[in-house]
Amino acid sequence: MDLQLKGRRTLVTGSSSGIGEGIARILAQEGCKVIVHGRNRERAEQVAADINAAGVALGDLSTDDGAASVYQSATAALGGNIEILINNAGGSSTGNTTKGPADISVDDYLSNFHANALSSVRLCRFAVPDMVAAKFGRIINVSSAVAVQPNNLGADYSGAKAALNNFTVSLAGSLKGVGITVNTVSPGIIMVDGLLRFGRIKYGDDSLTIEEVTQRLAADKVFDLPPAGRLGTPQDLAMVISMLASPLSGFVTGANYRVDGGQVRSLN
Ligand SMILES: NC(=O)c1ccc[n+]([C@@H]2O[C@H](COP(=O)([O-])OP(=O)(O)OC[C@H]3O[C@@H](n4cnc5c(N)ncnc54)[C@H](OP(=O)(O)O)[C@@H]3O)[C@@H](O)[C@H]2O)c1
């Protein structure tokens, strides 16, 4: 099936590694003109060269100036407004995994709100007026399973992702009949380098593969494998995002797609 993505001007934030890199790779394979984004120039340029991207944009999306600079350099490199915006950059900015909600500092809550909710809001403030003028746009916000099924720990991160889900629905509702869709995609646990590093440190063995780390963490009940029987891959996310990014998906908006192998037990 032709998803009609050829030549579409696309920014994938946080595509210098992990899930974003996987999304950027598949969208580039589908013919999108992709801008790779991150804070680390070397990694972003390496990915861009690897996937034959249209360019790179660097900047910290936790700040207004960083987001403005990313938007400007992305549109300049694309030679036009962004048609497909994948707001993927994020992750826990504090790394809190041991503190309960009442022990986490206000600064930590704010830090995660900037990194995981306002990072997307900032880019949407630039992108939406351009998309309205062009009468076409696809915005996909990468959230997390913990936005709707939070753990007792890490509430600074999960709360910020919940706000992102909420923002998605409001933005989708406000853009009536202008050709723009806004959706959330919520990963469960995905096999990225961060998980590999965590497992290798935990087991003191640098030779472990991502699959071995996953098996050992599951056996030690660090997490339960979801009904799919495995953890996710960046490609699992990229498949759903390609579908949502397509002009053919114009009737899907304000939705939250769980790509979590069945981790979240929810009827919707
Ligand atoms: N992996 C999972 O299991 C999982 C599960 C649920 C949700 N998610 C979500 O999926 C998204 C991608 O996560 P990942 O696991 O692929 O993480 P990752 O491998 O650590 O990659 C994160 C990417 O985001 C960029 N980034 C992070 N904070 C940024 C900021 N303030 N400004 C600009 N860029 C920033 C990083 O850029 P640099 O490294 O170049 O700075 C990097 O490109 C995140 O939103 C995360 O919350 C991940």
PDBQT file of the ligand as one rigid body, heavy atoms in Angstrom, charges set to zero:
ROOT
HETATM    1  N1  LIG A 301      12.124   3.465  25.559  1.00  0.00    +0.000 N 
HETATM    2  C1  LIG A 301      11.010   3.237  26.192  1.00  0.00    +0.000 C 
HETATM    3  O1  LIG A 301      10.806   2.158  26.782  1.00  0.00    +0.000 OA
HETATM    4  C2  LIG A 301       9.912   4.284  26.224  1.00  0.00    +0.000 A 
HETATM    5  C3  LIG A 301       8.691   3.928  26.802  1.00  0.00    +0.000 A 
HETATM    6  C4  LIG A 301       7.664   4.869  26.820  1.00  0.00    +0.000 A 
HETATM    7  C5  LIG A 301       7.848   6.117  26.272  1.00  0.00    +0.000 A 
HETATM    8  N2  LIG A 301       9.057   6.431  25.713  1.00  0.00    +0.000 N 
HETATM    9  C6  LIG A 301       9.177   7.777  25.132  1.00  0.00    +0.000 C 
HETATM   10  O2  LIG A 301       9.695   7.649  23.818  1.00  0.00    +0.000 OA
HETATM   11  C7  LIG A 301      10.477   8.796  23.489  1.00  0.00    +0.000 C 
HETATM   12  C8  LIG A 301      11.862   8.371  23.007  1.00  0.00    +0.000 C 
HETATM   13  O3  LIG A 301      12.497   7.665  24.047  1.00  0.00    +0.000 OA
HETATM   14  P1  LIG A 301      13.770   6.715  23.820  1.00  0.00    +0.000 P 
HETATM   15  O4  LIG A 301      13.637   5.589  24.752  1.00  0.00    +0.000 OA
HETATM   16  O5  LIG A 301      13.989   6.464  22.389  1.00  0.00    +0.000 OA
HETATM   17  O6  LIG A 301      14.917   7.660  24.435  1.00  0.00    +0.000 OA
HETATM   18  P2  LIG A 301      16.430   7.919  24.008  1.00  0.00    +0.000 P 
HETATM   19  O7  LIG A 301      17.026   6.780  23.287  1.00  0.00    +0.000 OA
HETATM   20  O8  LIG A 301      17.085   8.425  25.255  1.00  0.00    +0.000 OA
HETATM   21  O9  LIG A 301      16.303   9.127  22.987  1.00  0.00    +0.000 OA
HETATM   22  C9  LIG A 301      15.779  10.355  23.414  1.00  0.00    +0.000 C 
HETATM   23  C10 LIG A 301      15.910  11.343  22.275  1.00  0.00    +0.000 C 
HETATM   24  O10 LIG A 301      15.296  12.565  22.679  1.00  0.00    +0.000 OA
HETATM   25  C11 LIG A 301      16.255  13.614  22.649  1.00  0.00    +0.000 C 
HETATM   26  N3  LIG A 301      15.958  14.505  23.783  1.00  0.00    +0.000 N 
HETATM   27  C12 LIG A 301      15.675  14.162  25.051  1.00  0.00    +0.000 A 
HETATM   28  N4  LIG A 301      15.403  15.251  25.764  1.00  0.00    +0.000 NA
HETATM   29  C13 LIG A 301      15.529  16.311  24.929  1.00  0.00    +0.000 A 
HETATM   30  C14 LIG A 301      15.379  17.709  25.066  1.00  0.00    +0.000 A 
HETATM   31  N5  LIG A 301      15.077  18.281  26.251  1.00  0.00    +0.000 N 
HETATM   32  N6  LIG A 301      15.568  18.497  23.995  1.00  0.00    +0.000 NA
HETATM   33  C15 LIG A 301      15.904  17.964  22.809  1.00  0.00    +0.000 A 
HETATM   34  N7  LIG A 301      16.061  16.638  22.615  1.00  0.00    +0.000 NA
HETATM   35  C16 LIG A 301      15.874  15.835  23.658  1.00  0.00    +0.000 A 
HETATM   36  C17 LIG A 301      17.610  12.946  22.731  1.00  0.00    +0.000 C 
HETATM   37  O11 LIG A 301      18.566  13.768  22.104  1.00  0.00    +0.000 OA
HETATM   38  P3  LIG A 301      20.154  13.785  22.502  1.00  0.00    +0.000 P 
HETATM   39  O12 LIG A 301      20.482  12.448  23.074  1.00  0.00    +0.000 OA
HETATM   40  O13 LIG A 301      20.844  14.092  21.233  1.00  0.00    +0.000 OA
HETATM   41  O14 LIG A 301      20.261  14.863  23.496  1.00  0.00    +0.000 OA
HETATM   42  C18 LIG A 301      17.364  11.674  21.933  1.00  0.00    +0.000 C 
HETATM   43  O15 LIG A 301      17.440  11.929  20.557  1.00  0.00    +0.000 OA
HETATM   44  C19 LIG A 301      10.508   9.673  24.749  1.00  0.00    +0.000 C 
HETATM   45  O16 LIG A 301       9.531  10.679  24.646  1.00  0.00    +0.000 OA
HETATM   46  C20 LIG A 301      10.150   8.694  25.859  1.00  0.00    +0.000 C 
HETATM   47  O17 LIG A 301       9.547   9.335  26.962  1.00  0.00    +0.000 OA
HETATM   48  C21 LIG A 301      10.077   5.565  25.690  1.00  0.00    +0.000 A 
ENDROOT
TORSDOF 0
